[in-house]
Amino acid sequence: IIITLGIYYFWAKVRVRNYLWSQVEFDRDRLAYHGTPRESLIGWLKAFLVFVIPFLVFQNGPQMLGAGAGLIFLGGLLSLVLISIFIPVAIVGMRRYRFSRTSLRGIRFSFRGGWKAFARIFYSSMFFNLITLGLYMPYYAIRKNRFFMEHTYYGNTRFGFDGNGSDLIGKYIIALLLAFPTLFISVVWYQCVKTKYLW
């Protein structure tokens, strides 16, 4: 990665995924990963051209050109709008790509959720987290995973999810209360509990 100025990262990522997927076994069969370095590189280039370059232009262009306060504010606002669109698009896009390149017994997985639907969950949850001082986080985890699972398919069969935020909120509060006394070990404990519960 160093001697190729980062370009080999995409080949390394595919090698790692090939290995990890091949170590996941279900009923004596293993997952297979079909992604290629070229696809990853092209995906990154698209994101860079469509989002990163415009963001940098909106964020820094007005100041570099010596524009007035109004244009600087407008540039900052446009960069914020761009990022607000990019986050859900990137999350959904990554999931769609990974599942479309994953198979078991020759049958592909797929993810069929849209970024706009996820954006509604993502930003409404940010708002609820703000007004509840972060106590909404377990409910966001449930909403996010329900959306992802219920739009994920194995062949033509859809996954299901029946989690509930009320099952996690008590443990989440305990982890927060014990965070400082345990030097944040309680937060690590909660992450483990949450991961097991979601799966």
N, C-alpha and C positions, 0 to 999 in steps of 0.2 A: 504493500500500500504506500509506503514512504517513497520508494524509488520510482513508482509510477505516478506520483503526485496525487494519490487518492483514487485513481481510475480502477485499480485492481480491487477496490472495496466491493464492487458489484459482483465480481467473480468469487471473492471470499465469502460474501453473504450467501450466494447460491450454494457453495460447497458446504457451508455450515448447515443450511436448511436441508440439503440433501441428506446429510448425516443425521440431523435431529429427527426429521420425518421418518427415516428408515428405522429409527429406534423405538417408534411408537407402534405397539402391537395391539391388535384387536382380534380376538377369537382366532389366534394363530396366523393372522395375516398382518402385514405391515403397511403403513402409509407410504406413498410415493410422492415426491415433489417433482414437478415438471417445468418449473420456471427456469429462465435462462438469464445469464448476465446481461445480454444485449437488451432484453426486455426491461430489466431493472434500470439500466443506464438510460434508455430512451424515456422511461417514465420519469426519472429524475430530471432529465433535460426539459421535458415538457413542463414539469412543475416550476423549474427555474425560469423558463421563458414566460410562462403565463402568469405566475404569481410573484416570484422573487424579484425579477427585474422591475416590473411595474411598482412593487412595494417600495423598492429602493428609490425609484424615480419620484414617486409621490412623497416619500418621507424626506428625501434630501435635496431633490431638484429645486424647489422654490428657494431654499436657503442659499444653495450654491449660486443661483442666478440673481441673488440679491432682491428677491421679490418682497412685497409688503406683508404685513402681518396677516391680512385676509387670505392671501394665497398660501402662506405657510400653514395657516389653520386648515384651509381646504385640503391641502396636500396631506396633512396629518389625518384628517377625517377620512379621506379616500383610502389611505393606507390601512386605517383601522377597519374599514368596510371590507377591504380585500382580504385581510387576515381573518376576519370573522367568517368569510365565505370559505377560505382555504382550509381552515381547521376541520370542519365536518366533511368537506370534499376529500381531504387527504385521508382521514380516518376510514371513511366508507370505501374509498378507492383502494387502500391497502388491503382491507379485508376482502373486497371483491376479487382482487388479484390473487391473493394467497389461496383462497378457497378454490378459485377456478383452476389453479395449478396443483391442486392436491387430489389424490385419488386413493381409493382402497378397493382392491380386487378389480381394478380396471374401470371402476365407476367414479366419475368426478364429483367433487363437492361443488357447490356454488353459493354465492351470496347475492340476493336479489333486492336488497333494501336500497332506497334512494337517499341521497345526501340531504335533500330538503327535509324529509321526515326526521332524519337524525338531528339535523340542525335545530329543529323545534325542541327536541328533547334536550339537546346539549345546552342551548341558551336559556330555556326556561329553567333548567336545573341550576345553571349559574345564578340566575335571579333568586331562586328559592334558597340556595346556599348562602347568598348574600344576606337575605333578610332573616335567616335562621342562624346566622353566625357559624355556618359549616355543618349544622346538625342534619342537613338534608342529604349529606353525602351517601349514606347507605341506600337511600331511596333512589338516588341517581344511579348508583351501581346496578340496582335491580332494573330500573327503566332501560338503561343502556344495554344490559345483557339480554333482557327480554326482546328488545328490538333486534339485536344481532342474532340471537338464536332463532327467533321466529321467522327470520328472513334467510336462514341458512338451510340449504338442502343437500341431501346425499342422493344423487340421481334425481328422482322426482319426489322423494320423501322429505318432508319438512321436519326440522328439529322443533322441539317444544321446550318451554321453560315455565316453571311454576313457583319461582322464588318470590319472597315478600320482604319489603324493607323493614317491617316490624320485627322480623326474625334477627336482624343485624343491629338495630339501633341500640339495644341495651349493651351489647359487646363494644360497639363503637364509642359510646359514652364512657364506659369503663376504661377503654384504651386512652381516651383523651384525658381523663382524670388522673390516670397513672403515668402519663407521658413523662412529665418532669421527674417524679420520684424514681422512675425506672430507667431514666436516660433514654427514653423513647423506645425501649424494648417492647413496651406494651403496644406500640403502633405496629411494630413488626409482627407481633402476635396476632393483632387484629387482621392484618393483611393476609396472614396464613388462614385464619378462620374464614375470612370473606372468600378467599379463593376456593377453599374446599366447599363452602356452601354453594357458591355459584356453579361449580362443576357438578 
